Amino acid sequence: MIAHRLRRIDEIVDFAPEVGERPPNASGLPINIRWLRKSFGANEVLRGIDLYVRPGQFVAIVGRSGCGKSTLLRLLLGLDRPTDGQFWFGEHADEKRDASAIRIMFQEPRPRVDDRGR
């Protein structure tokens, strides 16, 4: 007979710190999303999203096709405008942002384009 040892979830998972608690040596800006909504005509794709991403935290957005993953990223990149709600980079919506602290990774490889457009 094979014996299995069950462990408590808190023994193997590193839980996130409280909102606003900055991990040691974290760089970058937090992302604050409040009641973000996006509709395309009658099709409401994003329905009141609230999210806080700590500086330095990696986040994966997963879901079925058409659920709004790419739409959310397009909003955060400024490629589209939300129907309602707001988001900002930094602790407070009115603080000055350091754009060099914002990084993205596309879901598909993109060819590199140099300064001459090649």
C-alpha positions as a printed NumPy array, in Angstrom:
array([[  0.   ,   0.   ,   0.   ],
       [  1.256,   3.488,  -0.868],
       [  0.974,   6.048,   1.89 ],
       [  0.191,   9.638,   0.955],
       [  0.94 ,  12.541,   3.225],
       [ -1.572,  15.349,   2.969],
       [ -0.338,  18.818,   3.788],
       [ -2.229,  21.933,   4.687],
       [ -2.509,  24.499,   1.919],
       [ -0.788,  27.147,   4.041],
       [  2.306,  24.911,   4.264],
       [  2.878,  25.013,   0.521],
       [  1.393,  28.302,  -0.713],
       [  3.048,  31.684,  -0.348],
       [  0.099,  33.962,   0.351],
       [  0.159,  37.523,  -0.924],
       [  0.764,  40.28 ,   1.63 ],
       [ -1.984,  42.709,   2.547],
       [ -2.917,  45.406,   0.021],
       [ -0.435,  48.258,   0.18 ],
       [  2.282,  46.14 ,   1.811],
       [  5.306,  46.399,  -0.465],
       [  7.513,  43.301,  -0.699],
       [ 11.223,  43.832,   0.022],
       [ 13.225,  45.078,  -3.004],
       [ 10.083,  45.415,  -5.158],
       [ 10.355,  47.764,  -8.098],
       [  7.721,  49.123, -10.406],
       [  4.308,  50.585,  -9.784],
       [  1.142,  49.046,  -8.43 ],
       [ -1.864,  48.75 , -10.731],
       [ -5.207,  49.882,  -9.324],
       [ -8.387,  48.966, -11.194],
       [-11.748,  50.188,  -9.887],
       [-15.126,  49.151, -11.315],
       [-13.694,  48.844, -14.837],
       [-16.303,  48.131, -17.501],
       [-16.063,  47.729, -21.278],
       [-18.906,  47.169, -23.723],
       [-18.976,  46.725, -27.463],
       [-22.521,  47.758, -28.304],
       [-24.851,  45.506, -26.275],
       [-22.022,  43.029, -25.54 ],
       [-20.641,  43.834, -22.065],
       [-17.193,  42.19 , -22.   ],
       [-15.811,  43.538, -18.697],
       [-18.327,  43.937, -15.87 ],
       [-17.047,  46.03 , -12.995],
       [-13.534,  44.666, -12.422],
       [-11.745,  45.606,  -9.191],
       [ -8.092,  44.585,  -8.908],
       [ -4.933,  45.635,  -7.102],
       [ -1.551,  44.368,  -8.332],
       [  1.393,  45.005,  -6.018],
       [  4.698,  46.401,  -7.353],
       [  6.864,  43.556,  -8.639],
       [  4.008,  41.046,  -8.573],
       [  3.533,  38.745, -11.591],
       [ -0.068,  38.18 , -12.619],
       [ -1.5  ,  35.729, -15.134],
       [ -4.894,  36.463, -16.637],
       [ -6.576,  33.27 , -17.761],
       [-10.002,  32.424, -19.104],
       [-11.899,  31.068, -22.043],
       [-11.77 ,  32.676, -25.465],
       [-13.744,  35.916, -25.61 ],
       [-13.936,  36.514, -21.855],
       [-12.105,  39.879, -21.964],
       [ -8.424,  39.077, -21.28 ],
       [ -7.091,  40.973, -24.289],
       [ -9.652,  43.747, -23.808],
       [ -8.398,  44.331, -20.258],
       [ -4.795,  44.523, -21.461],
       [ -5.741,  46.871, -24.298],
       [ -7.378,  49.195, -21.766],
       [ -4.338,  49.145, -19.489],
       [ -2.055,  49.922, -22.437],
       [ -4.217,  52.85 , -23.511],
       [ -5.119,  51.214, -26.848],
       [ -8.835,  51.425, -26.02 ],
       [-11.034,  53.424, -23.636],
       [-13.177,  51.922, -20.857],
       [-16.945,  52.301, -20.939],
       [-16.893,  53.068, -17.206],
       [-14.591,  52.842, -14.2  ],
       [-10.968,  53.801, -13.874],
       [ -7.464,  52.444, -13.484],
       [ -4.097,  53.947, -12.679],
       [ -0.48 ,  53.025, -12.111],
       [  0.767,  54.089,  -8.674],
       [ -0.755,  54.189,  -5.208],
       [ -3.033,  57.167,  -5.903],
       [ -4.871,  58.177,  -9.084],
       [ -3.494,  61.725,  -8.985],
       [  0.189,  60.938,  -8.407],
       [  2.797,  61.487, -11.109],
       [  3.663,  58.22 , -12.863],
       [  7.057,  56.934, -13.932],
       [  6.256,  55.43 , -17.351],
       [  9.624,  53.63 , -17.433],
       [  8.384,  51.399, -14.581],
       [  5.596,  49.903, -16.728],
       [  6.369,  46.641, -18.574],
       [  4.182,  44.457, -20.748],
       [  4.52 ,  41.08 , -22.43 ],
       [  2.436,  40.346, -25.495],
       [  0.589,  37.046, -25.737],
       [  2.202,  36.341, -29.128],
       [  5.8  ,  36.97 , -30.241],
       [  6.181,  40.319, -31.996],
       [  8.944,  41.069, -34.486],
       [ 11.439,  43.608, -33.243],
       [ 11.357,  46.942, -35.028],
       [ 14.445,  49.145, -34.857],
       [ 14.534,  52.943, -35.116],
       [ 14.546,  52.749, -38.928],
       [ 11.324,  50.686, -39.05 ],
       [ 13.039,  47.382, -39.895]])
